[in-house]
Amino acid sequence: MKSLVCHAAKDLRIEDAPVPEPGEHQLRVRIAFGGICGSDLHYYQHGGFGTVRIRQALALGHEVSGTIEAIGAGITHLKSGQRIAISPSRPCGHCRFCQAGQHNHCLNMRFFGSAMPLPHIQGAFSEQVVIEGHQAHPIGDHLSLSQAALAEPLSVGLHAIARAGSVLGQQVLVTGCGPIGSLLIGALRRAGAGRIVAADIADLPLQCARQMGADDTLHLKTQADRIEAFKAEKGQFDTVFEASGTEAALRLGLDVIRPRGVLVSIGMGGEVKLPMTQLAAKEVDLRGTFRFHPEFATAVRFLNEGLIDGRPVITRVMPLARALEAFDLAGDKSQSLKVQIAFAEEAV
């Protein structure tokens, strides 16, 4: 079979690999679609992000869907040929964080396509992968496998909302309207946000944000004059979700959030400088959010039941043979949001 393997910055190769065999409580899945995530782009463009660097060959990918091909003897609730979304989250279940229900902070996490530990945790950008039985989430006959591969980024947004607390009836700002931000907007609509404003520096993500349910959009380059109105009376927004990972967006969030509002930082853009006096004087709750775990099942249910339609987020689907072109397109935010790779010819 073929796998998409990153060796270093700008060194991405399609390589031959042996077809894996499942263990007693595992499945072998033929991958249909894989979405290119921001972390995949960081590995490809820069060889990593922050202190996380590629130190050995790493198969990328964690936003995937596929069809079950082989089943271990210990699995009875799934069947061959079943179409599934695949959770990339594999916590150990035994460490103190797992025992506390904080599986996303597992001390022994095996998250697909991660260079954080050594040896690296290989990803799912392969024609076939072996997964644990608990990673398989069946999808409805009406849901395409391409849409099912959006369950992972949607889960990130759902976990961010869980970190924020109730948004029912609130005035909410989302800065950074790429795939995560736009899917988050769909989730905020489902969670009952009263008014959602989407902010970005480009037209394409703002167009997507409107399709996903934003009530208003703010182009930060051409409509900067509108920001002053959002700063009035110590800030207009109850909750701000920052999904771009930029210092400028975090500072904007502090300017327009009301006292005692909640600012959730999703984007991982590296170190920034913040006005701590402003943070303290407004009594803002600054909260981080990292990955997800139980939210994946909710994301699949929302997609299965049509409660969230993620199709506006998908810009392009390209075959595995054009993976390098797909990564370059995914890195051009003026032309794309979510670019997916089709690992089966019939999936294109």
C-alpha positions as a printed NumPy array, in Angstrom:
array([[  0.   ,   0.   ,   0.   ],
       [  0.953,   3.686,  -0.194],
       [  1.577,   6.053,   2.722],
       [  2.205,   9.802,   2.812],
       [  5.347,  10.305,   4.891],
       [  7.095,  13.51 ,   5.963],
       [ 10.856,  13.272,   6.567],
       [ 11.626,  16.963,   7.114],
       [ 10.453,  20.405,   6.029],
       [  9.431,  20.303,   2.343],
       [ 10.312,  16.591,   2.207],
       [  6.981,  14.804,   1.764],
       [  7.012,  11.424,   0.02 ],
       [  4.518,   8.821,  -1.153],
       [  6.082,   5.572,   0.   ],
       [  5.34 ,   1.86 ,  -0.131],
       [  4.418,   0.263,   3.186],
       [  3.232,  -3.207,   4.243],
       [ -0.487,  -3.781,   4.711],
       [ -1.048,  -3.985,   8.5  ],
       [ -2.983,  -6.782,  10.188],
       [ -5.42 ,  -6.076,  13.048],
       [ -5.096,  -7.566,  16.506],
       [ -7.912,  -9.122,  18.522],
       [ -9.573,  -5.802,  19.421],
       [ -8.569,  -3.887,  16.306],
       [ -9.839,  -3.141,  12.804],
       [ -8.146,  -2.678,   9.464],
       [ -9.709,   0.208,   7.58 ],
       [ -9.372,   1.272,   3.963],
       [ -9.005,   5.04 ,   4.182],
       [-11.28 ,   7.052,   1.893],
       [-10.56 ,  10.702,   2.718],
       [ -8.027,  12.583,   4.804],
       [ -8.237,  16.297,   5.56 ],
       [ -5.03 ,  18.339,   5.674],
       [ -4.854,  20.022,   9.09 ],
       [ -2.826,  23.006,  10.244],
       [ -0.455,  20.712,  12.15 ],
       [  0.119,  18.657,   8.981],
       [  0.993,  21.887,   7.19 ],
       [  3.43 ,  22.904,   9.943],
       [  5.229,  19.567,   9.631],
       [  5.391,  19.917,   5.847],
       [  6.307,  23.603,   5.699],
       [  8.572,  23.948,   8.735],
       [  9.384,  20.456,   9.998],
       [  7.27 ,  21.042,  13.107],
       [  5.904,  23.794,  15.329],
       [  7.29 ,  25.351,  18.507],
       [  9.47 ,  22.78 ,  20.252],
       [  7.808,  19.884,  18.416],
       [ 10.086,  18.806,  15.558],
       [ 10.163,  15.826,  13.213],
       [ 13.052,  13.625,  14.334],
       [ 12.146,  10.523,  12.337],
       [  9.961,   9.708,   9.339],
       [  6.332,  10.49 ,  10.172],
       [  3.193,   9.437,   8.305],
       [  0.938,  12.484,   8.571],
       [ -2.807,  12.793,   8.991],
       [ -5.519,  12.516,  11.602],
       [ -8.75 ,  13.782,   9.947],
       [ -9.844,  10.561,   8.256],
       [-12.762,   8.363,   7.287],
       [-12.961,   4.975,   5.615],
       [-14.479,   1.514,   5.273],
       [-13.82 ,  -1.477,   7.537],
       [-11.958,  -4.251,   5.726],
       [-10.927,  -6.702,   8.469],
       [-12.087,  -7.207,  12.049],
       [-10.268,  -8.685,  15.036],
       [-11.885, -11.661,  16.756],
       [-12.654,  -9.644,  19.875],
       [-14.889,  -7.086,  18.121],
       [-18.566,  -7.975,  17.687],
       [-20.345,  -4.61 ,  17.328],
       [-18.941,  -3.709,  13.909],
       [-18.938,  -5.447,  10.544],
       [-16.848,  -5.585,   7.39 ],
       [-17.858,  -2.996,   4.822],
       [-19.16 ,  -0.549,   7.425],
       [-18.426,   3.119,   6.72 ],
       [-16.87 ,   4.997,   9.625],
       [-15.377,   8.238,  10.861],
       [-12.147,   7.549,  12.748],
       [-11.213,   9.291,  15.967],
       [ -7.443,   9.916,  16.085],
       [ -7.521,  10.078,  19.894],
       [ -6.078,   7.037,  21.675],
       [ -5.629,   7.811,  25.389],
       [ -4.271,   5.111,  27.676],
       [ -7.279,   5.124,  30.009],
       [ -5.09 ,   4.523,  33.078],
       [ -3.114,   7.692,  33.88 ],
       [ -4.351,  10.261,  36.395],
       [ -5.771,  12.538,  33.685],
       [ -7.687,   9.726,  32.001],
       [ -9.016,   8.681,  35.397],
       [-10.165,  12.271,  35.955],
       [-12.005,  12.29 ,  32.609],
       [ -9.429,  14.578,  30.995],
       [ -8.474,  12.156,  28.238],
       [ -7.11 ,  14.889,  25.963],
       [ -4.318,  15.387,  28.528],
       [ -3.404,  11.701,  28.702],
       [  0.217,  11.195,  29.734],
       [  0.535,   8.342,  27.236],
       [ -1.585,   9.706,  24.394],
       [ -1.139,   8.1  ,  20.977],
       [ -2.714,  10.745,  18.738],
       [ -2.431,   9.977,  15.03 ],
       [  0.305,  11.854,  13.196],
       [  2.087,  13.427,  16.158],
       [  5.818,  14.156,  16.534],
       [  5.391,  15.142,  20.208],
       [  6.605,  11.785,  21.592],
       [  9.555,   9.739,  20.404],
       [  9.089,   7.347,  18.702],
       [  6.583,   9.467,  16.813],
       [  2.958,   8.374,  16.594],
       [  2.356,   7.488,  12.969],
       [ -0.605,   9.102,  11.243],
       [ -3.45 ,   7.821,   9.099],
       [ -2.534,   9.178,   5.653],
       [ -2.2  ,   5.647,   4.269],
       [ -4.372,   3.567,   2.014],
       [ -5.009,   1.206,   4.923],
       [ -4.591,   1.626,   8.685],
       [ -5.171,  -0.457,  11.79 ],
       [ -7.229,   1.214,  14.516],
       [ -8.616,   0.281,  17.914],
       [-12.254,  -0.723,  17.956],
       [-13.219,   2.321,  20.042],
       [-11.904,   4.664,  17.351],
       [-14.562,   3.586,  14.846],
       [-17.745,   5.67 ,  14.688],
       [-20.325,   4.419,  12.142],
       [-21.846,   6.985,   9.794],
       [-25.261,   7.045,   8.15 ],
       [-25.834,   5.915,   4.576],
       [-26.747,   9.468,   3.559],
       [-23.491,  11.013,   4.872],
       [-20.551,  11.059,   2.488],
       [-17.175,   9.814,   3.662],
       [-15.76 ,  13.196,   2.689],
       [-18.071,  14.939,   5.164],
       [-17.369,  12.256,   7.774],
       [-13.69 ,  13.265,   7.695],
       [-14.792,  16.648,   9.127],
       [-15.701,  15.037,  12.45 ],
       [-12.203,  15.655,  13.828],
       [-11.996,  19.443,  13.238],
       [-15.629,  19.788,  14.331],
       [-14.681,  18.014,  17.578],
       [-12.057,  20.705,  18.227],
       [-14.775,  23.36 ,  18.031],
       [-17.114,  21.401,  20.274],
       [-14.402,  21.043,  22.912],
       [-13.706,  24.787,  22.706],
       [-17.379,  25.47 ,  23.43 ],
       [-17.24 ,  23.06 ,  26.362],
       [-14.263,  25.015,  27.718],
       [-16.156,  28.304,  27.353],
       [-19.294,  27.139,  29.121],
       [-22.818,  28.028,  28.048],
       [-23.088,  30.399,  25.076],
       [-26.897,  30.383,  25.082],
       [-28.148,  33.775,  23.923],
       [-24.684,  35.329,  24.056],
       [-22.935,  37.803,  21.786],
       [-19.977,  35.817,  20.406],
       [-16.949,  36.762,  18.314],
       [-14.913,  34.207,  16.344],
       [-11.543,  35.419,  15.052],
       [ -9.949,  33.236,  12.378],
       [-12.511,  31.561,  10.121],
       [-10.531,  28.748,   8.568],
       [-11.899,  25.185,   8.848],
       [-11.773,  25.128,  12.669],
       [-13.315,  28.576,  13.068],
       [-16.032,  27.988,  10.477],
       [-17.016,  24.589,  11.88 ],
       [-16.994,  26.19 ,  15.333],
       [-19.524,  28.716,  14.051],
       [-21.801,  25.869,  12.98 ],
       [-21.431,  24.361,  16.445],
       [-22.128,  27.726,  18.138],
       [-25.328,  28.02 ,  16.122],
       [-26.337,  24.58 ,  17.37 ],
       [-25.392,  25.573,  20.954],
       [-27.771,  28.537,  20.911],
       [-25.461,  31.545,  20.586],
       [-27.564,  34.681,  20.234],
       [-25.394,  36.583,  17.734],
       [-22.212,  35.41 ,  16.071],
       [-19.72 ,  37.807,  14.487],
       [-16.93 ,  36.27 ,  12.392],
       [-13.657,  38.164,  11.836],
       [-10.836,  37.399,   9.42 ],
       [ -8.36 ,  39.095,   7.082],
       [ -9.546,  37.367,   3.875],
       [-12.77 ,  37.095,   1.885],
       [-12.915,  33.306,   1.38 ],
       [-13.09 ,  32.317,   5.072],
       [-15.63 ,  35.056,   5.771],
       [-17.819,  33.75 ,   2.953],
       [-17.609,  30.285,   4.504],
       [-18.372,  31.696,   7.962],
       [-21.613,  33.191,   6.637],
       [-22.577,  29.859,   5.094],
       [-21.908,  28.143,   8.425],
       [-24.228,  30.498,  10.302],
       [-22.436,  33.744,  11.237],
       [-24.85 ,  36.674,  11.661],
       [-22.235,  39.275,  10.73 ],
       [-18.708,  39.309,   9.321],
       [-15.829,  41.695,   9.9  ],
       [-13.01 ,  41.997,   7.38 ],
       [-10.15 ,  43.176,   9.573],
       [ -8.239,  44.777,   6.692],
       [-11.014,  46.604,   4.859],
       [-13.482,  47.212,   7.716],
       [-11.142,  48.116,  10.581],
       [-13.25 ,  51.21 ,  11.314],
       [-16.062,  48.944,  12.562],
       [-13.918,  47.67 ,  15.449],
       [-14.442,  50.825,  17.493],
       [-18.16 ,  50.109,  17.847],
       [-17.368,  46.704,  19.343],
       [-15.066,  48.336,  21.918],
       [-17.811,  50.63 ,  23.223],
       [-18.839,  50.478,  26.884],
       [-15.866,  48.277,  27.827],
       [-16.637,  45.703,  25.118],
       [-19.637,  44.115,  23.431],
       [-18.901,  40.389,  23.356],
       [-19.682,  37.909,  26.112],
       [-17.373,  35.252,  24.675],
       [-14.522,  35.39 ,  22.151],
       [-13.101,  32.335,  20.391],
       [ -9.646,  33.034,  18.938],
       [ -8.882,  30.478,  16.208],
       [ -6.147,  32.197,  14.182],
       [ -3.257,  31.825,  16.638],
       [ -2.087,  35.412,  16.146],
       [ -1.147,  38.01 ,  18.737],
       [ -3.143,  40.695,  16.911],
       [ -6.33 ,  38.632,  17.15 ],
       [ -5.854,  37.95 ,  20.857],
       [ -5.34 ,  41.657,  21.504],
       [ -8.451,  42.438,  19.468],
       [-10.37 ,  39.95 ,  21.578],
       [ -9.293,  41.718,  24.777],
       [-10.367,  45.067,  23.311],
       [-13.896,  43.982,  22.416],
       [-14.781,  41.494,  25.163],
       [-16.905,  42.737,  28.061],
       [-15.64 ,  42.645,  31.656],
       [-15.708,  39.102,  33.054],
       [-16.139,  37.669,  29.574],
       [-14.519,  34.415,  28.493],
       [-11.753,  34.421,  25.873],
       [-10.983,  30.938,  24.526],
       [ -7.644,  30.528,  22.733],
       [ -7.819,  27.765,  20.1  ],
       [ -5.125,  28.674,  17.572],
       [ -1.595,  27.577,  18.444],
       [  0.565,  30.259,  16.903],
       [  3.482,  30.319,  19.308],
       [  4.49 ,  32.856,  21.945],
       [  2.682,  36.218,  22.123],
       [  2.771,  39.32 ,  24.303],
       [ -0.468,  40.328,  26.01 ],
       [ -1.441,  43.498,  27.921],
       [ -1.787,  41.897,  31.352],
       [ -3.121,  45.109,  32.924],
       [ -6.057,  45.033,  30.511],
       [ -6.592,  41.319,  31.157],
       [ -6.668,  41.911,  34.903],
       [ -8.686,  45.143,  34.877],
       [-11.436,  43.583,  32.767],
       [-11.321,  40.388,  34.834],
       [-11.282,  38.367,  31.637],
       [-11.168,  34.583,  31.848],
       [ -8.486,  33.499,  29.361],
       [ -8.906,  29.769,  28.707],
       [ -6.926,  27.374,  26.587],
       [ -8.427,  24.462,  24.684],
       [ -6.559,  21.422,  23.384],
       [ -7.827,  18.639,  21.14 ],
       [-10.912,  16.71 ,  22.395],
       [-12.03 ,  13.198,  23.237],
       [-15.699,  12.563,  24.089],
       [-16.733,  15.345,  21.687],
       [-15.871,  13.16 ,  18.681],
       [-18.981,  11.008,  19.165],
       [-21.092,  14.172,  19.391],
       [-19.516,  15.543,  16.204],
       [-20.346,  12.345,  14.313],
       [-23.921,  12.422,  15.627],
       [-24.367,  16.056,  14.564],
       [-23.073,  15.226,  11.073],
       [-25.15 ,  12.036,  10.853],
       [-28.344,  13.825,  11.856],
       [-27.72 ,  16.836,   9.616],
       [-27.595,  19.17 ,  12.611],
       [-24.359,  20.64 ,  11.248],
       [-23.569,  20.711,   7.515],
       [-19.825,  21.038,   7.007],
       [-19.802,  20.964,   3.218],
       [-19.061,  24.715,   2.804],
       [-15.698,  24.127,   4.53 ],
       [-14.431,  21.644,   1.905],
       [-12.657,  23.577,  -0.843],
       [-11.085,  20.778,  -2.863],
       [-10.55 ,  17.005,  -2.954],
       [ -7.422,  15.71 ,  -4.699],
       [ -6.062,  12.181,  -5.264],
       [ -3.125,  10.786,  -3.306],
       [ -0.925,  10.991,  -6.41 ],
       [ -1.282,  14.812,  -6.224],
       [ -0.607,  15.05 ,  -2.486],
       [  2.198,  17.616,  -2.81 ],
       [ -0.065,  19.849,  -4.887],
       [ -2.812,  19.372,  -2.291],
       [ -0.491,  20.482,   0.532],
       [  0.607,  23.553,  -1.4  ],
       [ -3.025,  24.467,  -2.079],
       [ -3.941,  23.926,   1.582],
       [ -1.153,  26.327,   2.537],
       [ -2.611,  29.1  ,   0.356],
       [ -5.351,  30.559,   2.542],
       [ -6.462,  32.926,  -0.214],
       [ -7.607,  29.927,  -2.262],
       [ -8.586,  27.208,   0.187],
       [-10.079,  26.241,   3.512],
       [-10.177,  22.468,   3.919],
       [ -8.315,  20.453,   1.285],
       [ -8.842,  16.707,   1.439],
       [ -6.835,  13.846,  -0.058],
       [ -8.729,  10.915,  -1.577],
       [ -6.908,   7.668,  -0.839],
       [ -9.146,   5.503,  -3.015],
       [ -9.593,   6.175,  -6.723],
       [-13.352,   5.713,  -6.497],
       [-13.475,   8.375,  -3.772],
       [-12.285,  11.231,  -6.004]])
